[in-house]
Amino acid sequence: MTHSNTPKAQSSEVDIAYQLLLDQGRSRNYFDLIQDVLKLRNLEMEPDRVSAVLTQINLDSRFAYLGKGEWGLRAWTPSRSPRKSSSSVNLLNKESVNEEDETDLEDEEEKELLLDDSEEDSDSFEEDDSYAEPSHRPNDDSWN
């Protein structure tokens, strides 16, 4: 599929803006970009039209706002990885990482103490006859 520098009459304003950015290969100030789009469509620069085109650009995922009124194409921006590098997280959050390590250590110590206590309880349970189960069981006839 080939693209020409002259937008077709049926192309939407947002498609024309995309093609302009693609052809020029650089970001543009939104006002200048919209001005060129409206010129190519032979439309006047009215506030409602400027607002409508800017809204279309803002909602179109092909565009990326770069700040200070500059718009470019999303394909030009580095993709954001869903995974964070553990080294950068550690460098940025060194203090909080150390706090988490201390908390983990405290949790482990607490678990060990609980295990020790439960072992002592089970030992005393076995030695104490007052907890023994009754030796007699009702026969099946008693349930009738």
Contacts in CASP RR format, 6 or more apart in sequence:
PFRMAT RR
TARGET T0000
AUTHOR 0000-0000-0000
METHOD contacts of the structure
MODEL  1
MTHSNTPKAQSSEVDIAYQLLLDQGRSRNYFDLIQDVLKLRNLEMEPDRV
SAVLTQINLDSRFAYLGKGEWGLRAWTPSRSPRKSSSSVNLLNKESVNEE
DETDLEDEEEKELLLDDSEEDSDSFEEDDSYAEPSHRPNDDSWN
3 19 0 8 1.000
3 22 0 8 1.000
3 23 0 8 1.000
5 19 0 8 1.000
5 23 0 8 1.000
6 40 0 8 1.000
7 15 0 8 1.000
7 16 0 8 1.000
7 19 0 8 1.000
7 40 0 8 1.000
7 41 0 8 1.000
11 19 0 8 1.000
12 56 0 8 1.000
13 34 0 8 1.000
13 37 0 8 1.000
13 38 0 8 1.000
13 41 0 8 1.000
13 52 0 8 1.000
13 53 0 8 1.000
13 56 0 8 1.000
14 53 0 8 1.000
14 56 0 8 1.000
14 57 0 8 1.000
14 60 0 8 1.000
16 37 0 8 1.000
16 40 0 8 1.000
16 41 0 8 1.000
17 33 0 8 1.000
17 34 0 8 1.000
17 37 0 8 1.000
17 53 0 8 1.000
17 56 0 8 1.000
17 57 0 8 1.000
17 63 0 8 1.000
17 71 0 8 1.000
18 60 0 8 1.000
18 62 0 8 1.000
18 63 0 8 1.000
18 73 0 8 1.000
20 28 0 8 1.000
20 33 0 8 1.000
20 36 0 8 1.000
20 37 0 8 1.000
21 27 0 8 1.000
21 28 0 8 1.000
21 33 0 8 1.000
21 63 0 8 1.000
21 71 0 8 1.000
21 72 0 8 1.000
21 73 0 8 1.000
22 73 0 8 1.000
25 76 0 8 1.000
26 72 0 8 1.000
27 66 0 8 1.000
27 70 0 8 1.000
27 71 0 8 1.000
27 72 0 8 1.000
27 76 0 8 1.000
28 70 0 8 1.000
28 71 0 8 1.000
28 72 0 8 1.000
29 69 0 8 1.000
29 70 0 8 1.000
29 71 0 8 1.000
30 54 0 8 1.000
30 57 0 8 1.000
30 69 0 8 1.000
30 70 0 8 1.000
30 71 0 8 1.000
31 50 0 8 1.000
33 57 0 8 1.000
33 71 0 8 1.000
34 45 0 8 1.000
34 50 0 8 1.000
34 53 0 8 1.000
34 54 0 8 1.000
34 57 0 8 1.000
35 45 0 8 1.000
37 53 0 8 1.000
38 44 0 8 1.000
38 45 0 8 1.000
38 49 0 8 1.000
38 50 0 8 1.000
38 53 0 8 1.000
43 49 0 8 1.000
57 63 0 8 1.000
57 71 0 8 1.000
58 65 0 8 1.000
61 74 0 8 1.000
62 73 0 8 1.000
62 74 0 8 1.000
62 75 0 8 1.000
63 71 0 8 1.000
63 72 0 8 1.000
63 73 0 8 1.000
63 74 0 8 1.000
64 71 0 8 1.000
64 72 0 8 1.000
64 73 0 8 1.000
64 74 0 8 1.000
64 76 0 8 1.000
64 77 0 8 1.000
65 71 0 8 1.000
65 72 0 8 1.000
66 72 0 8 1.000
66 77 0 8 1.000
89 97 0 8 1.000
90 97 0 8 1.000
125 131 0 8 1.000
END
